[in-house]
């Protein structure tokens, strides 16, 4: 969706080209002198503190950077982006970074005017406001000369009224370069088809904390989806190549469910330690032509961060996610792999089937910390490997032909981090179908 922030932030390291002292991971200044009610501050290792009264030059430089509050900054820079499905985008963007009263960048406003051959001239505007270490809202709009547009708003508060975990999403989107390859783990690149998706989504989830880090949430989701002709004349149209695919006629989905969410990370936006565990279940109905088709969705997600090295300069991250769809679900509600948070060398939704699992492993390495135009940030590199599969039935996991069904990506991510709220990233992955580039805000998981 929004690649403005990542391009801006990742450009810092390219422009400066010189490493400064590494900065200790810090809390928002508003919480620096108190223990937050949510994710806890990571414990300090006595062996890393040095002897009382003694500081190394590197520690002095870190402290100097840490003591400087961030300032209001504006960055006009070239905008270049690439997507597996979308192709290359070129343009000019401007981004305004605004600090709060404590000197932390908590508001980012960005706008861009750009060109992409498939959709022509297009533009976007985005505003992201992090109210606190536990809450954020974002409003985003994008319009293109041909077909495409998106309007999104979300608000996420992990401590609403102190005791509730809450999120609301509203998203209206039309994408003219979507791909579909058929269902199953061995779908072929030669069966690639294209379509335009018209998607409307509204969802809400809310629930109390039943323990210090454990919340129980109820969820409701409404989605309307329609398939149209693609902008890509050089590819077969999905409506022609897969005319009988269940769900191609579009329709609505109504879903209610429950989530159990556990989170001990030391930061919601720029974590370096802790873990996440999520288990969810959903009862849904796909309504088309006055007929309701029931199906259920079950899944879990686990993530663990292991910091090592001085001041968490190295952080190993392990991530596992699985989803199972039972019943008659349209293809656009089934489990998928591909894109920025699963298999990063493949385009979005490259593999589709009822069930899916994925494992992501990456090492986040802080290269250096720098200060540019009044804002302090750090540049990271993150070599990674991803692998996973989609399948129709649980017993398929036992089949021996895993070399045909388990797909992989390997590569490296490049991240720019403005503590404590902002991460811009570009991940470059290689797999059996070539190179994929993912650009986005926030860590991939």
C-alpha positions as CSV (number, residue, x, y, z in Angstrom):
1,X,0.0,0.0,0.0
2,X,2.1,2.9,1.3
3,X,5.7,2.9,0.2
4,X,6.4,6.6,0.7
5,X,7.8,6.3,4.2
6,X,10.1,3.4,3.4
7,X,11.6,5.1,0.4
8,X,12.2,8.2,2.5
9,X,13.7,6.4,5.4
10,X,15.8,4.0,3.5
11,X,17.3,6.9,1.6
12,X,18.9,8.1,4.8
13,X,21.6,5.5,4.7
14,X,22.2,5.9,1.0
15,X,22.6,9.7,1.2
16,X,24.9,9.9,4.2
17,X,27.1,6.9,3.5
18,X,28.9,7.3,6.8
19,X,28.3,5.3,10.0
20,X,28.0,7.0,13.3
21,X,27.8,5.5,16.8
22,X,25.3,2.8,17.5
23,X,22.4,4.0,19.6
24,X,20.8,2.0,22.4
25,X,17.2,1.0,21.7
26,X,15.1,3.6,23.6
27,X,11.6,4.0,24.9
28,X,9.5,7.0,23.9
29,X,10.8,9.9,26.0
30,X,7.4,10.2,27.5
31,X,7.9,6.8,29.2
32,X,11.7,7.0,29.7
33,X,11.3,7.6,33.5
34,X,8.4,5.2,34.2
35,X,7.4,1.6,33.6
36,X,4.7,1.3,30.9
37,X,1.5,-0.6,31.6
38,X,1.8,-2.5,28.3
39,X,4.9,-4.1,26.8
40,X,7.7,-4.0,29.4
41,X,11.1,-2.4,28.9
42,X,13.7,-5.0,28.2
43,X,15.9,-5.8,31.2
44,X,19.4,-4.3,31.1
45,X,22.4,-6.7,31.2
46,X,24.7,-5.6,34.0
47,X,27.7,-6.9,32.0
48,X,26.9,-4.4,29.2
49,X,26.7,-1.4,31.5
50,X,30.4,-1.1,32.2
51,X,31.9,0.0,35.4
52,X,30.2,2.8,37.3
53,X,31.5,6.2,36.1
54,X,33.3,4.7,33.1
55,X,32.1,5.2,29.6
56,X,33.6,4.2,26.3
57,X,33.7,6.7,23.4
58,X,30.9,4.6,21.6
59,X,28.7,4.9,24.7
60,X,29.3,8.6,24.9
61,X,28.3,9.0,21.3
62,X,25.2,6.9,21.8
63,X,24.2,9.0,24.8
64,X,24.7,12.2,22.8
65,X,22.4,11.0,20.1
66,X,19.9,9.7,22.6
67,X,19.7,13.1,24.4
68,X,18.8,15.0,21.2
69,X,15.1,15.3,20.6
70,X,13.8,14.8,17.1
71,X,12.8,18.0,15.2
72,X,10.2,18.8,12.5
73,X,11.7,17.8,9.2
74,X,10.6,17.8,5.5
75,X,12.1,15.6,2.8
76,X,11.5,16.0,-0.9
77,X,13.0,13.0,-2.7
78,X,12.6,11.0,-5.9
79,X,10.0,8.1,-5.6
80,X,10.9,4.8,-7.1
81,X,9.1,1.6,-6.4
82,X,8.6,-1.8,-7.9
83,X,6.1,-4.7,-7.4
84,X,6.0,-8.2,-8.8
85,X,2.6,-7.5,-10.3
86,X,2.5,-3.7,-10.6
87,X,5.8,-3.0,-12.3
88,X,7.9,0.1,-11.8
89,X,6.7,3.4,-10.4
90,X,8.5,6.7,-10.8
91,X,7.7,10.1,-9.3
92,X,8.4,12.7,-6.7
93,X,7.3,12.6,-3.1
94,X,7.5,14.8,0.0
95,X,7.2,13.8,3.6
96,X,6.8,15.8,6.7
97,X,7.9,14.3,10.0
98,X,6.5,15.9,13.2
99,X,7.7,15.2,16.7
100,X,5.5,15.2,19.9
101,X,6.2,17.4,22.9
102,X,8.8,14.8,24.1
103,X,10.8,14.9,20.9
104,X,9.7,11.6,19.4
105,X,8.5,11.5,15.7
106,X,4.9,10.5,16.1
107,X,3.3,12.0,13.0
108,X,4.2,11.5,9.4
109,X,2.4,13.2,6.5
110,X,3.4,12.2,3.0
111,X,2.2,12.9,-0.5
112,X,3.4,11.8,-4.0
113,X,2.8,12.4,-7.7
114,X,4.0,9.6,-9.8
115,X,3.7,7.5,-13.0
116,X,3.3,3.8,-13.7
117,X,2.8,2.6,-17.2
118,X,-0.1,0.3,-16.5
119,X,-2.2,2.9,-14.7
120,X,-0.8,6.2,-15.9
121,X,-0.4,9.3,-13.7
122,X,-1.3,8.6,-10.0
123,X,-1.0,10.2,-6.7
124,X,-1.4,9.5,-3.0
125,X,-1.6,11.1,0.4
126,X,-1.0,9.5,3.7
127,X,-1.2,10.6,7.4
128,X,0.0,8.3,10.2
129,X,-0.3,9.4,13.8
130,X,1.0,7.3,16.7
131,X,-0.9,8.6,19.8
132,X,1.1,6.5,22.3
133,X,3.4,3.5,22.5
134,X,0.1,1.4,22.2
135,X,-2.1,3.2,19.7
136,X,-1.9,4.4,16.1
137,X,-4.2,5.6,13.4
138,X,-3.6,6.0,9.6
139,X,-5.6,7.6,6.8
140,X,-4.5,6.9,3.2
141,X,-5.9,7.7,-0.2
142,X,-4.6,6.7,-3.7
143,X,-6.0,7.5,-7.1
144,X,-4.8,6.6,-10.6
145,X,-5.8,7.8,-14.1
146,X,-6.8,4.3,-15.1
147,X,-9.1,2.2,-12.9
148,X,-7.1,2.0,-9.6
149,X,-7.9,3.6,-6.3
150,X,-7.7,3.0,-2.6
151,X,-9.1,4.7,0.5
152,X,-8.1,3.3,3.9
153,X,-8.5,4.2,7.5
154,X,-7.6,2.2,10.6
155,X,-7.3,2.8,14.3
156,X,-5.5,0.4,16.6
157,X,-5.3,0.8,20.4
158,X,-3.8,-2.0,22.5
159,X,-4.9,-0.3,25.8
160,X,-8.2,1.3,25.0
161,X,-9.6,2.5,28.4
162,X,-6.6,0.8,29.8
163,X,-8.1,-2.7,29.8
164,X,-9.2,-3.4,26.2
165,X,-7.5,-4.4,23.0
166,X,-9.3,-2.7,20.0
167,X,-8.9,-2.3,16.3
168,X,-11.1,-0.9,13.5
169,X,-10.4,-1.1,9.7
170,X,-12.2,0.4,6.8
171,X,-10.7,-0.2,3.3
172,X,-12.1,0.4,-0.2
173,X,-9.7,-0.7,-3.0
174,X,-9.6,-1.4,-6.7
175,X,-6.5,-3.0,-8.1
176,X,-6.2,-3.6,-11.9
177,X,-3.2,-5.9,-12.0
178,X,-4.2,-8.8,-9.7
179,X,-3.0,-12.4,-10.6
180,X,-4.6,-15.8,-10.2
181,X,-2.7,-19.1,-11.0
182,X,-5.4,-21.6,-10.0
183,X,-5.5,-23.4,-6.7
184,X,-3.2,-25.9,-5.2
185,X,0.5,-26.1,-4.2
186,X,1.7,-27.0,-7.7
187,X,-0.1,-24.2,-9.7
188,X,2.1,-23.3,-12.6
189,X,3.5,-19.9,-13.7
190,X,2.3,-20.8,-17.2
191,X,-1.3,-20.7,-15.9
192,X,-1.0,-17.0,-14.8
193,X,-4.2,-14.9,-15.4
194,X,-5.0,-11.4,-14.5
195,X,-8.1,-9.6,-13.2
196,X,-9.3,-6.4,-11.5
197,X,-10.4,-6.7,-7.9
198,X,-13.0,-4.5,-6.4
199,X,-12.8,-4.9,-2.6
200,X,-14.7,-3.3,0.3
201,X,-13.7,-4.3,3.8
202,X,-14.9,-3.3,7.3
203,X,-13.8,-5.1,10.4
204,X,-13.7,-4.6,14.1
205,X,-12.2,-6.5,17.0
206,X,-12.3,-5.7,20.7
207,X,-12.0,-7.5,24.0
208,X,-10.6,-7.3,27.5
209,X,-7.2,-8.3,28.9
210,X,-7.8,-11.5,30.9
211,X,-4.2,-11.5,32.1
212,X,-1.3,-9.0,32.1
213,X,-0.3,-9.7,28.4
214,X,-3.2,-11.9,27.3
215,X,-6.4,-10.5,25.6
216,X,-9.6,-12.2,24.4
217,X,-11.3,-10.4,21.5
218,X,-14.5,-10.8,19.6
219,X,-14.3,-10.1,15.9
220,X,-16.7,-9.1,13.1
221,X,-15.8,-8.7,9.5
222,X,-17.8,-7.7,6.3
223,X,-16.3,-8.0,2.9
224,X,-17.6,-7.3,-0.6
225,X,-15.6,-8.5,-3.6
226,X,-16.1,-8.4,-7.3
227,X,-13.9,-9.6,-10.2
228,X,-13.5,-7.5,-13.4
229,X,-11.4,-7.3,-16.5
230,X,-7.7,-6.6,-15.9
231,X,-5.7,-3.7,-17.2
232,X,-3.2,-6.2,-18.7
233,X,-4.0,-7.2,-22.3
234,X,-0.9,-9.4,-22.7
235,X,-2.1,-11.9,-20.0
236,X,-5.1,-14.2,-20.2
237,X,-8.1,-12.8,-18.3
238,X,-9.2,-14.8,-15.2
239,X,-12.8,-14.5,-16.3
240,X,-11.8,-16.4,-19.5
241,X,-9.3,-18.9,-18.1
242,X,-11.0,-19.8,-14.9
243,X,-14.7,-19.1,-15.6
244,X,-15.9,-21.8,-13.2
245,X,-13.7,-20.9,-10.2
246,X,-15.9,-20.8,-7.1
247,X,-16.3,-17.1,-6.1
248,X,-15.5,-15.6,-9.5
249,X,-19.1,-14.2,-9.5
250,X,-18.2,-12.0,-6.5
251,X,-20.5,-11.5,-3.5
252,X,-20.3,-10.7,0.2
253,X,-18.8,-12.4,3.2
254,X,-20.1,-11.9,6.8
255,X,-17.9,-13.4,9.5
256,X,-17.9,-13.5,13.3
257,X,-15.1,-14.9,15.4
258,X,-12.9,-14.9,18.5
259,X,-9.1,-14.3,19.0
260,X,-6.8,-15.1,21.9
261,X,-3.8,-12.7,21.7
262,X,-0.6,-12.8,23.8
263,X,2.2,-10.2,23.4
264,X,5.3,-9.7,25.5
265,X,7.4,-7.6,23.0
266,X,9.3,-4.6,24.4
267,X,7.8,-2.4,21.8
268,X,4.7,-2.6,19.5
269,X,6.4,-0.9,16.6
270,X,10.2,-1.4,16.9
271,X,10.6,-4.5,19.0
272,X,13.9,-6.2,19.8
273,X,12.8,-8.9,22.3
274,X,9.7,-10.8,23.4
275,X,7.1,-13.0,21.7
276,X,3.6,-13.0,20.2
277,X,1.1,-15.9,20.1
278,X,-2.3,-15.6,18.4
279,X,-5.0,-18.2,18.0
280,X,-8.2,-17.4,16.2
281,X,-11.4,-19.0,14.9
282,X,-14.1,-17.5,12.6
283,X,-17.6,-18.6,11.4
284,X,-18.3,-17.1,8.0
285,X,-21.0,-17.1,5.3
286,X,-20.4,-16.3,1.6
287,X,-23.6,-14.8,0.2
288,X,-24.1,-14.8,-3.6
289,X,-27.3,-14.7,-5.6
290,X,-29.3,-15.0,-2.4
291,X,-27.6,-18.2,-1.3
292,X,-25.4,-18.4,1.8
293,X,-22.4,-20.8,1.7
294,X,-21.0,-21.4,5.2
295,X,-17.3,-21.9,6.0
296,X,-15.0,-21.7,8.9
297,X,-11.5,-20.2,9.3
298,X,-9.0,-21.4,12.0
299,X,-5.4,-20.3,12.5
300,X,-2.5,-19.5,14.7
301,X,0.6,-17.3,14.6
302,X,3.8,-17.4,16.6
303,X,6.7,-15.0,16.7
304,X,9.8,-14.9,18.8
305,X,12.7,-12.3,19.0
306,X,16.1,-13.2,20.3
307,X,18.4,-10.2,20.9
308,X,22.1,-10.7,21.0
309,X,25.2,-8.6,20.7
310,X,25.8,-5.3,22.4
311,X,22.5,-3.3,22.9
312,X,20.6,-5.7,20.7
313,X,22.6,-4.9,17.7
314,X,21.6,-8.3,16.3
315,X,18.1,-9.7,16.7
316,X,17.1,-13.1,15.4
317,X,13.4,-13.4,14.5
318,X,11.4,-16.6,14.0
319,X,7.9,-16.5,12.7
320,X,5.3,-19.3,12.1
321,X,1.8,-18.9,10.7
322,X,-0.8,-21.4,9.6
323,X,-4.4,-21.1,8.5
324,X,-7.1,-23.7,7.7
325,X,-10.4,-23.0,5.8
326,X,-13.1,-25.6,6.2
327,X,-16.2,-25.5,4.0
328,X,-17.0,-23.8,0.7
329,X,-15.1,-20.6,0.6
330,X,-14.6,-18.4,-2.5
331,X,-11.1,-18.3,-3.9
332,X,-10.6,-14.7,-2.5
333,X,-11.2,-16.0,1.0
334,X,-8.9,-19.0,0.9
335,X,-5.4,-19.2,2.4
336,X,-2.7,-17.7,0.2
337,X,1.1,-17.4,0.1
338,X,3.2,-14.7,-1.5
339,X,3.9,-11.1,-0.9
340,X,5.7,-9.0,1.8
341,X,4.8,-11.0,4.9
342,X,5.1,-14.6,3.7
343,X,7.1,-15.6,0.6
344,X,8.9,-12.4,-0.3
345,X,10.2,-13.4,-3.7
346,X,6.7,-14.1,-5.0
347,X,3.9,-11.7,-5.8
348,X,0.8,-11.3,-3.6
349,X,-1.5,-14.4,-3.5
350,X,0.8,-16.4,-5.8
351,X,-0.4,-19.7,-4.2
352,X,-4.0,-20.3,-3.2
353,X,-5.7,-23.2,-1.4
354,X,-7.8,-24.0,1.6
355,X,-4.9,-24.3,4.0
356,X,-1.4,-22.8,4.3
357,X,1.6,-22.6,6.5
358,X,4.7,-20.4,6.3
359,X,7.9,-20.1,8.3
360,X,10.1,-16.9,8.2
361,X,13.5,-16.6,9.7
362,X,15.6,-13.4,9.6
363,X,18.5,-11.7,11.4
364,X,18.0,-8.0,11.9
365,X,21.4,-6.3,12.1
366,X,21.8,-2.6,13.1
367,X,24.6,-1.3,10.9
368,X,24.8,2.3,12.2
369,X,22.9,5.2,13.7
370,X,22.8,8.6,12.1
371,X,21.2,12.0,12.5
372,X,19.8,13.8,9.4
373,X,18.0,17.1,9.3
374,X,17.1,16.9,13.0
375,X,15.9,13.3,13.1
376,X,17.8,10.4,14.6
377,X,17.4,7.0,12.9
378,X,19.2,3.7,12.4
379,X,19.9,1.6,9.3
380,X,19.4,-2.1,9.4
381,X,20.1,-5.0,7.1
382,X,18.1,-8.3,7.5
383,X,19.1,-11.5,5.7
384,X,16.1,-13.9,5.6
385,X,14.7,-17.2,4.4
386,X,11.0,-18.0,4.0
387,X,9.4,-21.3,3.1
388,X,5.8,-22.6,3.1
389,X,3.1,-24.4,1.2
390,X,-0.6,-24.4,0.5
391,X,-2.7,-27.6,0.5
392,X,-6.3,-28.8,0.4
393,X,-6.4,-31.3,3.3
394,X,-4.4,-31.8,6.5
395,X,-3.3,-35.3,5.4
396,X,-1.5,-33.7,2.3
397,X,1.3,-32.7,4.6
398,X,2.4,-36.3,4.8
399,X,2.9,-36.6,1.0
400,X,6.4,-37.1,0.0
401,X,6.7,-34.7,-3.0
402,X,7.6,-31.8,-0.7
403,X,10.1,-30.5,-3.2
404,X,7.2,-29.6,-5.6
405,X,4.9,-28.3,-2.9
406,X,7.1,-26.4,-0.4
407,X,8.2,-23.1,-1.9
408,X,11.0,-20.8,-0.6
409,X,12.5,-17.4,-0.8
410,X,15.9,-16.1,0.3
411,X,17.3,-12.6,0.3
412,X,17.8,-9.5,2.5
413,X,15.8,-6.7,3.9
414,X,17.0,-3.1,4.2
415,X,15.3,-1.1,7.0
416,X,15.4,2.4,8.3
417,X,14.1,2.8,11.9
418,X,13.1,6.0,13.7
419,X,12.7,5.0,17.3
420,X,10.2,4.3,18.8
421,X,7.4,4.3,16.2
422,X,8.5,4.2,12.5
423,X,10.0,1.4,10.4
424,X,10.5,1.7,6.6
425,X,11.6,-1.4,4.7
426,X,12.6,-2.8,1.4
427,X,12.9,-6.6,1.1
428,X,14.6,-8.2,-1.9
429,X,14.0,-11.9,-2.2
430,X,14.9,-14.6,-4.7
431,X,13.0,-17.9,-5.4
432,X,12.2,-20.3,-8.1
433,X,10.3,-17.6,-10.1
434,X,13.0,-14.9,-9.9
435,X,13.4,-11.8,-7.8
436,X,10.6,-10.0,-5.9
437,X,10.9,-6.6,-4.2
438,X,8.6,-5.6,-1.3
439,X,8.4,-2.1,0.0
440,X,6.3,-1.1,3.0
441,X,5.9,0.4,6.4
442,X,6.6,-1.6,9.6
443,X,8.4,-4.9,10.0
444,X,7.0,-7.7,7.9
445,X,6.0,-9.6,11.0
